[in-house]
Amino acid sequence: MSQTIRTVLAAPCIGLMATLLSTAAMADVPKVVTDIAPVQSLVATVMAGLGEPSLIVRPGASPHGYSMRPSEAQALEQADLVIWIGEGLTPWLEDPIETLAADAHKIELMSVNGTILHDYREGATFAAHDHDKDEHGHGKEAEADDHDHDHEKAEKAGSHDDHNHKKEAEAEAHSHAEKDDAHDDHDHAGADAHVWLDPVNARLWLGIIADELSELDPDNAAIYAANAATGQAELEALEAELSAALGTFADTGFLVFHDAYQYFERRFGLSALGAISLSDATPPSAGRIAELQATVADMEAICVFAEPQFNRDVIDSVFAGSANVGMLDPLGVEIEPGAALYTLVLRNMASEFTSCLGK
């Protein structure tokens, strides 16, 4: 048999072998479940080329209250790794994670060491932000307990939440003084859970996610690390871009539908005057509406922002005509879930701010 014939006959076998090896490698990729679309997007960035994480909260639904479908519960049962913001955003999800995904590894992002946290703001109207105090978005930094692993990660900025969900927080001084080594117990009761809207947090989490996936799937560790590094560089560039675009609106007043945006505001120097609903999107009282109407008149709020997840009738009936009406979407409701969603969420929000505040 000639060499040419042998080569032709061997080619399909080689192709089949490569396919089988690739399929085997894909089969070993951890099954990852995430809570909301922005988190799913960050995980998808790290897993690019290897797998796709599952998403529990469907696009268009509010994470503050949600009923899981059977398919979503099944995904939790089969998960090797669960990555979620935390009970501060989705308190209903804590029990299913503990019961359905009892054996899975877990990362509660609000508890990752180094995550910037801010307390919820109180009242219908907010005091002006002290941007000197929070120039770099400094708030509380949450620290999670270690997993029950044999290795040590105590010195890494990314100690993960253990299976008992114990949490510790490290209080950071508002100045640039060194942190005290003593830690206080902290259950995130006062911490605003919309932490993903600060891209500095997202950059940190990309590295944490890559580390955890590498531990579960060491054969693909180099790919996870490279994907995370690429994502971090893109977010750093995006932060610079948005800072330049939003820098002219530092003193421009606006109202938001619910208090979900202070991480974005503090990062990019914006200042909301108040929120129509509470932080968990509870409908506002008549007294709260009256207070906000006065705020629009007295403090010259230029814009009132609605959200696609919630009914905007209150905004249209009470504020239309007295201020511009914009639309902020912190979850990417109209964006296809996937790796590109997170950056599009931030870029679209910046576009809405510049459009509504610049009129």
C-alpha positions in Angstrom: 0.0 0.0 0.0 1.4 3.4 -1.0 2.3 6.0 1.6 -0.4 8.3 0.1 -3.2 5.7 0.5 -2.0 5.0 4.1 -2.1 8.7 4.9 -5.6 9.2 3.4 -6.9 6.2 5.4 -5.3 7.4 8.6 -6.6 10.9 8.4 -10.2 10.1 9.5 -8.8 8.1 12.4 -6.7 11.0 13.5 -9.6 13.4 13.3 -11.8 11.0 15.2 -9.2 10.6 17.9 -8.8 14.4 18.3 -12.6 14.7 18.6 -12.8 12.0 21.2 -9.9 13.6 23.2 -11.6 17.0 23.0 -14.9 15.6 24.1 -13.3 13.8 27.0 -11.6 17.1 28.1 -14.9 18.9 27.9 -16.6 16.2 30.0 -14.2 16.9 32.8 -15.0 20.6 32.9 -16.8 21.5 36.1 -20.5 22.1 36.1 -21.0 25.6 37.3 -24.2 27.3 38.4 -24.6 31.0 38.8 -27.4 33.2 40.2 -27.8 36.3 38.0 -26.8 37.1 34.4 -23.8 39.5 35.3 -22.2 36.8 37.4 -22.9 34.2 34.7 -21.2 36.5 32.3 -18.0 36.8 34.4 -17.9 33.0 34.8 -18.5 32.5 31.1 -15.5 34.8 30.4 -13.2 32.6 32.5 -14.7 29.3 31.0 -14.5 30.6 27.4 -13.7 27.7 25.0 -14.3 25.0 27.7 -17.9 25.2 28.9 -20.9 27.4 29.7 -22.1 28.1 33.2 -25.8 27.7 34.1 -28.0 30.6 35.1 -30.8 30.4 37.8 -32.5 33.8 37.7 -34.0 34.2 34.2 -33.5 37.4 32.3 -36.3 39.8 33.1 -37.0 38.5 36.6 -36.1 40.3 39.8 -33.4 38.5 41.9 -35.0 39.8 45.1 -37.8 37.3 44.8 -37.9 34.3 42.5 -39.3 30.8 42.2 -37.0 28.3 40.7 -38.0 26.0 37.9 -37.4 22.3 38.2 -34.7 22.5 35.6 -32.9 25.1 37.7 -33.2 23.0 40.8 -31.8 20.1 38.9 -28.8 22.2 37.7 -28.0 22.9 41.4 -28.2 19.2 42.2 -25.6 18.5 39.5 -23.3 21.4 40.2 -19.7 21.1 41.0 -19.4 24.8 41.8 -22.0 27.4 42.7 -21.1 31.1 42.4 -23.6 33.7 43.6 -23.6 37.2 45.0 -25.0 36.1 48.4 -28.1 36.0 50.6 -28.2 39.8 50.7 -29.4 39.8 47.1 -31.1 36.4 46.9 -32.1 35.3 50.4 -34.4 32.6 48.9 -31.5 30.9 47.3 -29.5 30.1 50.4 -31.5 27.0 51.4 -31.6 25.5 47.9 -27.8 25.8 47.7 -27.3 24.2 51.0 -29.7 21.3 50.4 -29.5 20.7 46.6 -25.9 21.5 46.1 -24.6 20.3 49.5 -21.5 18.7 48.0 -20.6 21.4 45.6 -17.9 24.0 46.1 -19.4 27.5 46.6 -18.2 31.0 46.2 -20.3 33.8 47.8 -18.9 36.8 46.0 -19.9 39.3 48.7 -17.7 37.3 51.1 -14.6 37.2 48.9 -11.7 38.9 50.6 -11.1 42.2 49.0 -14.6 42.8 47.7 -15.6 46.4 48.1 -18.8 46.8 50.2 -21.0 49.8 51.0 -23.8 49.9 53.5 -27.3 50.5 52.2 -28.4 54.1 52.2 -31.3 55.0 54.4 -34.4 57.1 53.6 -36.0 58.3 50.4 -33.3 60.9 49.9 -29.5 60.5 50.3 -26.9 62.8 51.7 -24.3 63.9 49.3 -21.5 61.4 48.9 -18.2 62.1 50.5 -16.1 61.3 47.4 -12.9 62.2 49.2 -13.7 59.5 51.7 -14.6 57.0 49.0 -12.3 58.2 46.3 -11.3 54.7 45.4 -14.6 53.1 46.2 -13.3 52.0 49.6 -15.9 50.5 51.8 -15.9 47.3 53.9 -13.9 44.4 52.6 -15.5 41.1 53.1 -13.5 38.0 53.9 -14.8 34.5 53.4 -13.7 31.4 55.3 -11.6 28.8 53.5 -13.1 25.8 51.8 -12.5 22.4 53.4 -9.4 21.9 51.1 -6.1 20.4 52.0 -4.2 23.3 50.5 -3.8 26.8 52.0 -5.1 30.0 50.4 -5.1 32.2 53.5 -2.8 34.7 51.9 -4.6 35.0 48.6 -7.1 37.8 47.9 -9.8 35.3 47.3 -10.4 33.0 50.2 -13.7 31.4 49.4 -16.9 30.9 51.3 -16.9 27.5 53.0 -19.8 25.1 53.1 -21.1 26.5 56.4 -21.3 30.0 54.9 -19.6 31.6 57.9 -18.6 35.1 57.2 -16.1 37.5 58.6 -15.6 41.1 57.5 -12.6 43.3 57.8 -13.4 46.9 58.5 -11.3 49.3 56.5 -10.5 52.8 57.7 -11.8 55.6 55.4 -8.3 57.0 55.2 -5.4 55.1 53.6 -4.3 53.9 57.0 -3.3 50.2 57.4 -6.1 47.8 58.2 -6.4 46.4 61.7 -5.8 42.7 61.9 -8.8 42.1 64.1 -11.9 41.0 62.3 -15.5 41.4 63.4 -18.4 39.0 62.6 -20.5 40.4 59.8 -23.6 38.9 58.3 -23.9 41.5 55.5 -27.2 42.8 57.0 -26.2 46.3 56.2 -24.2 45.8 53.1 -25.7 46.8 49.7 -25.8 43.6 47.7 -25.5 45.2 44.2 -21.8 44.7 44.3 -21.3 43.6 40.7 -21.9 47.2 39.5 -18.4 48.2 40.5 -16.0 46.8 37.9 -13.2 46.7 40.4 -15.1 44.0 42.2 -15.6 42.2 38.9 -11.9 42.3 38.1 -11.1 40.7 41.5 -13.7 38.0 41.1 -12.4 36.9 37.7 -9.2 35.9 39.3 -11.0 34.1 42.2 -13.2 32.2 39.7 -10.2 31.2 37.7 -8.4 29.9 40.8 -11.4 27.8 41.9 -12.0 26.3 38.4 -8.3 25.5 38.2 -8.5 23.7 41.5 -11.4 21.6 40.2 -10.0 21.2 36.7 -6.2 21.5 36.9 -5.7 20.2 33.3 -7.3 23.5 32.0 -5.8 25.8 34.6 -3.7 27.7 32.1 -6.8 28.5 30.0 -8.8 29.7 33.0 -5.9 32.0 34.0 -5.4 33.4 30.5 -9.2 34.0 30.1 -9.3 35.8 33.5 -6.3 38.0 32.7 -7.9 39.0 29.3 -11.2 39.8 31.0 -9.4 41.9 33.7 -7.6 43.9 31.1 -10.8 44.6 29.2 -12.5 45.7 32.4 -9.7 48.0 33.3 -9.9 49.6 29.9 -13.7 49.9 30.2 -13.4 51.6 33.6 -11.1 54.3 32.1 -13.5 54.7 29.2 -16.6 55.2 31.4 -14.7 57.5 33.8 -13.9 59.8 31.0 -17.5 59.7 29.7 -19.2 60.3 33.1 -16.7 62.7 34.6 -18.7 65.8 33.6 -21.9 64.7 35.5 -20.5 64.6 39.1 -22.7 67.5 40.3 -25.8 66.6 38.3 -28.7 65.3 40.4 -31.0 62.4 39.6 -33.3 59.8 41.2 -33.2 56.1 40.7 -36.0 53.5 40.9 -34.5 51.6 43.8 -31.2 52.0 45.6 -29.1 49.6 43.4 -26.5 51.8 41.9 -24.2 53.3 44.5 -21.4 51.0 43.5 -21.5 52.3 40.0 -22.1 55.9 41.3 -19.1 55.9 43.6 -16.8 54.3 41.1 -17.6 56.9 38.5 -18.3 60.0 40.6 -22.1 60.2 40.3 -24.5 61.2 43.1 -28.1 60.0 43.3 -30.4 62.3 45.3 -32.7 59.5 46.3 -34.6 56.3 45.4 -38.3 55.8 44.7 -38.4 52.3 46.1 -36.5 50.6 48.9 -33.3 48.7 48.1 -35.3 45.5 47.6 -37.7 47.2 45.2 -40.5 47.3 47.8 -43.3 49.7 46.4 -42.9 53.2 47.8 -45.4 54.8 50.3 -47.3 58.0 49.6 -45.0 59.8 52.0 -41.9 58.6 50.2 -43.3 59.8 46.9 -44.1 63.2 48.3 -40.6 63.5 49.7 -39.1 62.6 46.3 -41.3 65.1 44.5 -40.0 67.8 46.8 -36.4 66.6 46.1 -37.0 66.9 42.3 -38.3 70.5 42.8 -35.9 71.7 45.5 -32.6 70.0 44.4 -33.2 70.2 40.7 -33.0 66.5 39.8 -32.4 66.4 36.1 -33.5 62.8 35.6 -35.5 60.0 37.1 -34.4 56.5 36.1 -36.9 53.5 35.7 -35.9 49.8 35.4 -37.1 47.2 33.0 -37.8 44.7 35.7 -40.3 46.9 37.5 -43.5 48.8 36.7 -42.7 52.4 35.8 -46.2 53.7 36.3 -45.2 55.6 39.4 -42.4 57.4 37.5 -44.6 58.2 34.5 -47.5 59.5 36.6 -45.6 61.4 39.3 -42.4 62.6 37.7 -43.0 62.9 34.0 -42.8 66.5 33.0 -40.8 67.5 36.1 -37.6 65.6 35.1 -36.2 63.6 32.2 -37.0 59.8 32.4 -34.3 57.3 31.7 -33.9 53.5 31.9 -31.2 51.7 33.9 -30.8 48.0 33.6 -28.4 46.5 36.2 -29.0 42.9 35.1 -28.9 43.1 31.3 -32.5 42.0 30.7 -32.4 42.6 27.0 -28.9 41.3 26.5 -28.2 37.7 25.5 -26.6 35.9 28.4 -23.0 35.1 28.0 -19.4 36.5 28.3 -20.2 39.8 26.6 -23.1 40.7 28.9 -21.3 42.2 31.8 -19.4 44.9 29.9 -22.5 45.7 27.9 -24.5 46.2 31.1 -22.0 48.8 32.4 -21.6 50.4 29.0 -25.4 50.7 28.5 -25.8 52.2 32.0 -23.1 54.8 31.2 -24.9 55.6 28.0 -28.2 56.1 29.8 -26.6 58.4 32.3 -24.9 60.5 29.7 -28.1 60.7 27.6 -30.6 61.5 30.4 -28.3 63.8 32.5 -27.0 65.6 29.4 -30.4 66.8 28.1 
